[in-house]
Amino acid sequence: MQADIDLINLTDESEKRDVLKNVLNAIKDLEVDQAPDYSFLLDYADDLVVQVIESVPASVRSFIWAALPAERYWPILIELQEDTVTHIVESFDEDTIKLLQATASAQDVIALADALPDELVDTFILSLDRGEAEELQQALSYSYDQLGRYINKSFLTVRPGFSVASVAIKLQQNPDIVAVYVINREGEFLGTAPIKKFFMEQDVKKVKEITSPISSFDHLDNIKESALGLPFTDNKDWFPVFRDDKLLGSVSVWSLLSELQDETLNANSNEASSGEEDLFTPVPQAAKTRAIWLTINLMTAFLASWVIGLFEATLQEVVALAILMPIVASMGGIAGSQTLAVALRGLTLNHLNDANIKLVLLKESKIAILNGLILGTVVAVIVSLWFDSKLLGLIILIAIAVNSLAAATSGTIIPFLLKKVKIDPAVSASVILTTVTDVVGFFVFLALASVVFVSI
């Protein structure tokens, strides 16, 4: 395989997907039960490793992680989805946990606290000195979506009458300071003085001459809402955060914008075809696209009605079937929608591809069979008691289980195939999926009922 490929330097989306596909194909050829060597992944950038981890089963993830050096643990964990982080960390042995704790920083723990085991977080806090531990605990007292969690307290407050030269000396002595804020004698906040100006404009005598206004946030503000309202005209790297008019610290532009990663990832990771609809596609074009699929849906509805018509005699003889038919269709539809959402997300993030489609299909089928049997049994018991018929309960159990399996299969395959032929699965996949779940569900349910009750 070709090594030393850094995805950061790849600008062509199709090239990125090809690299990921090649790596996944190489992984697929390895025998998991023989403890394969995944050290070849070390030649690739963290973002590729992240995509690989997101695209393989849990058993393979463990082997990949075992091949990583400790210094790459946190950079990769930070980029993973939160649920993936939770699953991976749960599989770590004691030695790996210790390495994770030893290489962690306070910012790492803050970013992933909700996905990490409490024991790991507590042990890390205990390893800090008193001041650092208090700051970390204060940050973790905020929820993950509040600005207070992401505050940096390395700031300097100065008076407007201070000399620029004296502040420059202070900054040289404290290189960790990220922002300088100006406050008058009464404690009123006046603005910020860019750090670089203290070194570039030594001829300026007073801080007030380089002070400029800046937008601020409250410590309880929602981080994503704050990021969306970010005042780019301020041209600042750090923004002050207050609590009851008291300056707590600064939040970085990077922290704010990183929270928008999920919203922008779709646009960055997909090579959308020209026929796809976005939020502001012109009304005539969007209406035409949707009308085509609504018409197809209407035709498929007639197909489902035709299937029902095949068993008209059975429905007339066993009225209970008409009452229970919506349950079969609904269970299949919901199961299919859940699978479809997972598949669409995988396609959007480039996690679902030729190399792992069979593994994903197998996993979704197992989930569908398990849930279908469990929930089908619950429905079967209710139906048996309701209509005093164990046979009817058994029939609806089988129908729900089979329809759940059909829903999971089609919910995975349909969007994958539609994407292959350049049709937007977000608009069209649900139409085909509904047809499959309705037709399969009605046919299995009514066909079994016909065999059992008509013969009786």
Protein Blocks (a to p, Z undefined) as FASTA:
>chain_A
ZZhiafklpmbfklmmmmmmmmmmmmmmpcfklopafklmmmpcfklmmmmmmmpcfklm
mmmmmmpcfklmmmmmmmpcfklmmmmmmmpcfklmmmmmmmpcfklmmmmmmmpcfklm
mmmmmmpcfklmmmmmmmmmpcfkbfklmccfbdcdddfkbcfklmmmmmmmmmmbmbdc
dddfkopafbdcdfklmmmmmmbmbfklmgccdddddfkbcfklmmmmpcfknopabdcd
deehiafbdcdfklmmmmmmmmmmmmmmpccdfkbccfklcfklmmmmmmmmmmmmmmmm
mmmmmmmmmmmmmmmmmmmlmmmmmmmmmmmmmmmmmmmmmmmmmmmnopacfklmmmmm
mmmmmmmmmmmmmmmmmmmmmmmmmnopaklmmmmmmmmmmmmmmmmmmmmmmmmmmmmn
opafklmmmmmmmmmmmmmmmmmmmmmmmmmmmmZZ
